[in-house]
Amino acid sequence: MATDAGAPGMASTAGADPASIQLSSKPSRINHKDLKFLIMDRPTEFNLPAYLRELKKAGVTDIVRVCEQTYSASEVKKAGIDMHEIPFDDGQSPPDHVVETWMGVVANMRSKGGCIAIHCVAGLGRAPVLVAIALIEHGMGSLEAVEFIRKERRGAINRKQLDFLMKYTPKYGSGKGCACAIM
C-alpha cells in the first residue's frame, strides 16, 4: 500500500545540490545463496535521492518499509523500484500477517533475481528480524542467521526479537524440511 503524497512535515530537497546529499549511515549487505538484502536506516525526503542512487548501484529492485512514512513512495516508484509497506511495532517481533507478506516479497525478489532494501528507523530491529526470518526460511539455523546479520550490522536484533527468532519455525521457504517419514 504505497502512497503518492509526501508525509506532512517532510523536508524538501529544493535548493540542495543533489550530489552533496549523503546517506545517514551505510547500508549493510546480506547475501546468502540467491537471497540478497540491504538493511538500512530510514531515508528522509531530504536524503532520498542519495539513497536511491546507492540502491540503484546495488541492484535493488524492491524497498520494504517497516516503520512510519518519512519519504514519498512515489519517488521510489519513479526510480523504478517497487515499494512495499509492511509496518509493525518498534522493538517487537512481527505478527504472522507481516511474515506472510514479507515472504511473498522475498519469493518475488528471488524469481526476478533482485535485491531487497529493507529499513526500519535505525536498521537494527524490525528490518534485521525480517531478514533473519528469510534466512531461516531458506535453511539457515536461527542463531546462525542472527550471527550472520550481526557480522554486517552490529547491534542488530534486541533480546525479545532474538527469543522470537530462536523459537521461530519455518513455514514458507525451502528450509521448512521434508514432509516424508523414513521407515
CORJODA-V596887 format. One record per residue. N is the residue number from 1. RES is the residue in one letter. PHI is phi in degrees with one decimal (999 if undefined). OMEGA is omega as a letter, one per 20 degrees, with the letter a starting at -180 (* if undefined). D_FIRST is the distance of its C-alpha to the first C-alpha in whole Angstrom. Layout:
# CORJODA-V596887
[[N;RES;PHI;OMEGA;D_FIRST] [N;RES;PHI;OMEGA;D_FIRST]]
This chain:
# CORJODA-V596887
[[1;M;999;a;0] [2;A;-91.5;r;4] [3;T;-110.8;a;7] [4;D;-95.3;a;10] [5;A;-88.9;r;12] [6;G;-72.3;r;14] [7;A;-73.0;r;14] [8;P;-58.2;r;18] [9;G;83.0;r;21] [10;M;-72.3;r;19] [11;A;-72.0;r;22] [12;S;-93.5;r;23] [13;T;-90.7;a;24] [14;A;-58.2;r;27] [15;G;87.8;r;30] [16;A;-86.2;r;29] [17;D;-74.6;a;31] [18;P;-55.5;a;28] [19;A;-70.6;a;30] [20;S;-89.5;a;31] [21;I;-76.1;a;28] [22;Q;-112.7;r;28] [23;L;-72.0;r;25] [24;S;-65.0;r;25] [25;S;-154.7;a;26] [26;K;-72.6;r;27] [27;P;-65.3;r;24] [28;S;-104.7;a;25] [29;R;-86.3;r;25] [30;I;-123.3;r;25] [31;N;-119.8;r;27] [32;H;-149.3;a;28] [33;K;53.8;a;29] [34;D;-97.1;r;26] [35;L;-95.1;a;24] [36;K;-132.6;a;23] [37;F;-133.9;r;21] [38;L;-123.5;r;21] [39;I;-94.7;a;21] [40;M;-146.0;r;20] [41;D;-80.7;a;20] [42;R;-79.0;r;18] [43;P;-72.9;r;18] [44;T;-119.0;r;18] [45;E;-58.6;a;18] [46;F;-67.2;a;22] [47;N;-98.9;r;22] [48;L;-55.3;r;19] [49;P;-57.4;r;21] [50;A;-66.8;r;23] [51;Y;-61.9;a;21] [52;L;-61.6;r;20] [53;R;-58.8;a;23] [54;E;-67.2;a;24] [55;L;-66.6;r;21] [56;K;-63.6;r;22] [57;K;-60.0;a;25] [58;A;-84.6;r;24] [59;G;77.3;a;23] [60;V;-69.6;r;19] [61;T;-107.6;a;17] [62;D;-142.1;r;13] [63;I;-118.3;r;12] [64;V;-114.2;r;11] [65;R;-105.8;a;11] [66;V;-111.3;r;12] [67;C;-127.5;r;13] [68;E;-67.9;a;13] [69;Q;-73.4;r;12] [70;T;-128.7;r;15] [71;Y;-155.6;a;14] [72;S;-82.3;r;12] [73;A;-65.3;a;9] [74;S;-64.2;r;11] [75;E;-67.3;r;14] [76;V;-64.5;r;13] [77;K;-62.3;r;12] [78;K;-60.8;r;16] [79;A;-81.0;r;17] [80;G;83.3;r;16] [81;I;-112.2;r;14] [82;D;-75.2;a;11] [83;M;-111.2;r;8] [84;H;-126.8;r;7] [85;E;-106.2;r;6] [86;I;-133.9;a;9] [87;P;-73.2;r;11] [88;F;-152.3;a;14] [89;D;-65.2;r;17] [90;D;-60.6;r;19] [91;G;77.8;a;22] [92;Q;-107.2;r;21] [93;S;-87.8;a;21] [94;P;-73.8;r;18] [95;P;-68.2;a;18] [96;D;-54.5;a;18] [97;H;-65.1;r;14] [98;V;-68.8;r;13] [99;V;-61.7;r;16] [100;E;-61.6;r;15] [101;T;-63.3;r;12] [102;W;-57.9;a;13] [103;M;-66.5;r;16] [104;G;-65.8;r;14] [105;V;-64.4;r;13] [106;V;-62.6;r;17] [107;A;-60.9;r;18] [108;N;-64.1;r;16] [109;M;-61.4;a;18] [110;R;-62.6;a;21] [111;S;-68.6;r;21] [112;K;-101.9;r;21] [113;G;68.3;a;23] [114;G;-98.0;r;20] [115;C;-139.7;r;20] [116;I;-104.2;r;17] [117;A;-92.6;a;17] [118;I;-130.6;r;15] [119;H;-144.1;r;16] [120;C;-117.2;a;16] [121;V;-74.7;a;19] [122;A;-103.8;a;22] [123;G;75.5;a;21] [124;L;-119.2;a;23] [125;G;-122.6;a;22] [126;R;-59.7;a;18] [127;A;-63.4;r;18] [128;P;-62.1;r;21] [129;V;-62.4;r;21] [130;L;-66.2;r;18] [131;V;-64.1;r;20] [132;A;-59.7;r;23] [133;I;-60.3;r;22] [134;A;-61.6;r;21] [135;L;-64.7;r;25] [136;I;-63.9;r;26] [137;E;-61.5;a;25] [138;H;-109.7;r;26] [139;G;103.8;a;30] [140;M;-83.6;r;30] [141;G;-69.1;a;32] [142;S;-58.9;a;30] [143;L;-64.8;r;32] [144;E;-60.3;r;33] [145;A;-63.7;r;29] [146;V;-63.1;r;29] [147;E;-62.8;r;32] [148;F;-59.9;r;31] [149;I;-71.1;a;28] [150;R;-64.8;r;30] [151;K;-62.7;a;32] [152;E;-99.3;a;30] [153;R;-136.1;a;28] [154;R;-56.6;r;31] [155;G;83.9;a;30] [156;A;-71.0;r;27] [157;I;74.9;r;26] [158;N;-81.4;a;28] [159;R;-60.6;a;30] [160;K;-61.5;r;28] [161;Q;-69.0;r;25] [162;L;-62.5;r;28] [163;D;-58.6;r;30] [164;F;-59.2;a;27] [165;L;-65.8;r;27] [166;M;-66.2;r;30] [167;K;-96.8;a;30] [168;Y;-67.6;r;27] [169;T;-113.8;a;28] [170;P;-58.1;a;26] [171;K;-130.6;a;24] [172;Y;-119.6;a;22] [173;G;-94.2;a;24] [174;S;-75.6;a;27] [175;G;-89.2;a;29] [176;K;-79.0;r;29] [177;G;88.5;a;32] [178;C;-98.7;r;35] [179;A;-94.5;a;35] [180;C;-97.9;r;39] [181;A;-120.6;r;42] [182;I;-98.0;a;45] [183;M;-102.7;*;48]]
